Amino acid sequence: MLARMLLLVSFALPLFAQSNAELARIYDEDQRDRADWFHLTKKQQRMVARRDAPRRARVGEMVRGGVLKTGEDFERASFIFQHGDKLDDYVMAHVLAMTASAVEPFRGRWISAATFDRMLYFTHRPQVFGLGLSDKLRFDKELLSDSIRELNCVPSVAVRERQLREIAEKKTVTIPGPCNAQPELWKGKWGLTLRSPDGALSQATFEFDPESGVVLTEAGRAMEPDQMTMDDRGLRFQVGERSFQLRINGEEMTGSFSAAGGGTGRVVGLMARGAK
């Protein structure tokens, strides 16, 4: 038991850093600009590119200043540089995606694949993941199997072909979540450490069973989450005034929650031995 507690503490420390609020704002702006990308005119896309430049410059200052701390920070910064216009931007984006995964296991897999494809394209080589959705881009669809693509959060070749048809027919493009959390992977009892925005720590347990229900127990109080969804970002649910977002990697859990008094807290946890 003591060894498990020490492991949880050592696992938690690097993940309890707070994500950068300014970077979160820049990332949200970047994503809003691209909410309906495939239906934007060429002129509108060029306008987005002009707004990308100052965003990228500011995030570059943040990277050089060492203010990025969390896996979420590095993942967001990778998206900003992915929308660059030269090879150095794409190299930086790929390094940032790799760093996101180094800081927080399994974070940034999709953007890591996307940045790799972008580097290949810019050096006049065919994509290997096919995340550039255009028939005009060369794509070596035979190099990687769909099982490898799925492990990297990349849709299958068949799904990509369907997406290309949807773009050509000006339909809503289907964006599947190949990294969707599977209920059976969450099943069991998890010991959690929660860090509030003010730095206070608390212990909790999270029990997940697709058949009998889900219970979060904190300070001796058992609570049943509601508004629960599972998607390519993991597991989301509401407990009282707090919204939780969790993801798992084997027997490790990481995530965040919105605190009732404002701000974002962090969650880390380990599955209890013999819980499954």
C-alpha positions in Angstrom: 0.0 0.0 0.0 2.8 2.5 0.9 4.6 1.7 -2.3 1.4 2.4 -4.3 0.9 5.7 -2.5 4.5 6.8 -3.1 4.1 5.8 -6.8 1.0 7.9 -7.0 2.7 10.9 -5.5 5.7 10.6 -7.8 3.4 10.2 -10.8 1.3 13.2 -9.7 3.9 15.8 -9.1 4.8 16.7 -12.7 1.2 16.6 -13.7 -0.1 19.0 -11.1 1.2 22.1 -12.9 -1.5 24.4 -14.1 -1.9 24.9 -17.9 -1.2 28.3 -19.2 -4.3 30.5 -19.4 -2.9 32.8 -22.1 -2.0 29.8 -24.3 -5.5 28.4 -23.8 -7.0 31.6 -25.0 -4.8 31.6 -28.1 -5.5 28.0 -28.8 -9.3 28.6 -28.5 -9.0 31.5 -31.0 -7.1 29.2 -33.4 -9.7 26.5 -33.2 -12.6 28.9 -33.6 -11.1 30.2 -36.8 -11.1 26.6 -38.1 -14.5 25.5 -36.9 -15.9 25.4 -40.4 -12.7 25.2 -42.3 -13.8 23.1 -45.3 -16.6 25.5 -46.0 -14.5 28.7 -45.9 -13.6 30.4 -49.1 -10.0 30.8 -50.2 -10.1 34.5 -49.2 -11.4 33.6 -45.7 -8.7 31.0 -45.3 -6.1 33.6 -46.2 -7.5 35.9 -43.6 -7.2 33.1 -41.0 -3.5 32.6 -42.0 -2.9 36.3 -41.4 -4.3 35.9 -37.9 -2.2 32.8 -37.4 1.1 34.7 -37.7 0.8 36.9 -34.5 -0.5 33.9 -32.6 2.5 31.8 -33.7 4.9 34.6 -32.8 3.5 34.9 -29.3 3.5 31.2 -28.7 7.1 31.1 -29.9 8.0 33.6 -27.2 6.3 31.4 -24.7 8.2 28.3 -25.8 11.5 30.1 -25.7 10.6 31.6 -22.3 10.0 28.2 -20.8 6.5 29.0 -19.6 4.9 25.8 -21.0 4.6 23.2 -18.3 1.8 20.7 -18.9 1.1 18.2 -21.6 -1.9 20.3 -22.5 0.3 23.3 -23.0 2.7 21.6 -25.3 -0.2 20.0 -27.3 -1.9 23.4 -27.7 1.4 25.0 -28.8 1.9 22.2 -31.3 -1.5 23.0 -33.0 -0.5 26.7 -33.3 2.8 25.9 -35.0 1.1 23.2 -37.2 -0.7 26.1 -38.8 2.5 27.7 -39.9 3.9 28.3 -43.3 7.4 27.0 -43.4 9.3 23.8 -42.5 10.7 25.2 -39.3 7.1 25.8 -38.1 6.2 22.1 -38.7 9.4 20.8 -37.1 8.6 22.9 -34.0 5.1 21.6 -34.1 6.2 18.0 -34.2 8.8 18.5 -31.4 6.1 20.1 -29.2 3.7 17.2 -29.9 6.4 14.7 -28.9 7.0 16.8 -25.7 3.3 16.7 -24.9 3.4 12.9 -24.9 6.7 12.9 -22.8 5.1 15.1 -20.2 1.7 13.3 -20.1 1.7 9.8 -21.6 -0.4 9.3 -24.7 -1.3 13.0 -25.1 -0.7 14.6 -28.5 -0.8 11.4 -30.6 -3.0 12.8 -33.3 -1.2 16.1 -33.7 2.2 14.3 -33.6 1.0 12.2 -36.7 -0.4 15.4 -38.4 2.8 17.3 -37.9 4.9 14.4 -39.3 2.6 14.3 -42.4 3.0 18.1 -42.8 6.8 17.8 -42.7 6.7 15.1 -45.3 4.5 17.2 -47.5 6.7 20.2 -47.2 9.8 18.2 -48.2 7.9 16.8 -51.3 7.3 13.4 -49.9 4.0 11.5 -49.7 2.0 11.5 -46.4 2.0 8.3 -44.5 -1.0 9.0 -42.2 -3.0 10.9 -44.8 -4.2 13.6 -42.4 -4.0 16.2 -45.1 -7.5 15.9 -46.6 -7.0 16.6 -50.2 -6.7 14.5 -53.3 -4.0 16.8 -54.5 -1.7 15.6 -51.7 0.3 12.5 -52.3 -0.5 9.7 -49.8 1.3 6.4 -49.3 -1.6 4.4 -47.9 0.2 1.1 -48.1 3.0 1.9 -45.8 1.1 1.8 -42.5 -1.6 -0.7 -41.4 -4.9 0.6 -40.0 -4.0 -0.9 -36.6 -0.9 1.4 -36.5 -3.0 4.3 -37.6 -5.6 3.7 -34.8 -2.8 3.5 -32.2 -1.8 7.0 -33.4 -5.4 8.3 -33.2 -5.6 8.4 -37.0 -8.7 7.3 -38.9 -8.6 4.3 -41.2 -7.9 4.6 -44.9 -11.6 3.9 -45.6 -12.7 6.7 -43.3 -10.3 9.1 -44.9 -11.8 8.3 -48.3 -15.3 8.9 -47.0 -14.1 12.3 -45.6 -12.7 13.3 -49.0 -16.1 12.4 -50.6 -17.9 14.6 -48.0 -15.6 17.5 -48.8 -16.1 17.1 -52.5 -19.9 17.0 -52.0 -19.7 20.0 -49.6 -21.3 17.9 -46.8 -20.4 18.1 -43.1 -17.1 16.3 -42.7 -17.3 13.3 -40.4 -14.5 13.5 -37.8 -14.5 10.2 -35.9 -12.6 9.7 -32.6 -10.3 6.7 -33.3 -9.0 7.1 -29.7 -12.5 6.8 -28.1 -12.3 5.5 -24.6 -13.7 2.0 -24.3 -15.9 1.4 -21.2 -14.1 -1.8 -20.3 -10.8 0.0 -20.0 -12.2 2.2 -17.3 -13.9 -0.5 -15.3 -12.6 -0.9 -11.7 -11.7 1.3 -8.7 -9.3 4.2 -9.0 -7.5 6.0 -6.3 -7.3 9.7 -7.1 -5.4 12.8 -5.9 -7.1 16.1 -6.7 -5.3 19.4 -6.7 -7.5 22.5 -6.4 -6.4 25.7 -8.1 -5.3 27.1 -4.7 -2.9 24.1 -4.3 -5.0 22.2 -1.8 -4.8 18.4 -2.2 -7.6 15.9 -1.5 -8.0 12.1 -1.9 -10.9 10.4 -3.7 -11.9 7.2 -5.2 -13.6 6.7 -8.6 -15.5 3.4 -9.3 -16.6 2.7 -12.8 -18.8 -0.2 -13.8 -20.8 0.1 -17.1 -23.5 -2.2 -15.6 -23.9 -1.1 -12.0 -23.0 2.6 -12.3 -20.3 5.2 -11.5 -19.5 6.6 -8.1 -17.0 9.3 -7.0 -16.2 9.2 -3.3 -14.5 12.2 -1.7 -14.2 13.1 2.0 -16.4 10.1 2.8 -19.2 11.3 0.5 -20.3 9.1 -2.4 -21.6 11.0 -5.4 -23.0 9.7 -8.7 -21.8 11.8 -11.7 -24.2 12.9 -14.3 -24.0 14.3 -17.8 -21.4 11.6 -18.6 -20.0 11.3 -22.1 -17.1 9.3 -23.6 -15.4 10.6 -26.7 -12.0 10.9 -28.3 -11.0 13.2 -25.3 -11.7 10.5 -22.8 -14.4 10.6 -20.1 -16.3 13.7 -19.1 -18.9 14.1 -16.4 -20.4 16.6 -13.9 -20.4 16.3 -10.1 -22.2 19.1 -8.5 -20.7 22.4 -9.7 -17.5 20.7 -11.0 -16.9 19.4 -14.5 -14.4 16.6 -14.8 -12.4 15.5 -17.9 -10.3 12.3 -17.5 -8.2 10.1 -19.7 -6.4 6.9 -19.0 -3.2 5.2 -20.0 -3.1 1.6 -18.8 -3.4 1.8 -15.0 -2.8 5.5 -14.8 -5.4 8.3 -14.9 -4.9 12.0 -15.6 -7.3 14.9 -16.1 -8.7 18.1 -14.9 -11.8 19.6 -13.3 -13.4 23.0 -13.2 -13.5 24.2 -9.6 -16.7 25.6 -8.2 -15.0 28.8 -7.2 -13.3 29.3 -10.5 -10.1 28.0 -12.0 -9.0 24.5 -13.1 -7.8 21.7 -10.8 -5.8 18.7 -11.8 -6.5 15.0 -11.3 -4.1 12.0 -11.2 -4.8 8.5 -10.2 -3.9 4.8 -10.3 -6.1 1.8 -10.6 -6.4 -0.2 -7.3 -4.7 -3.6 -7.5 -7.0 -6.4 -8.3 -9.8 -4.0 -9.1 -10.7 -5.4 -12.5 
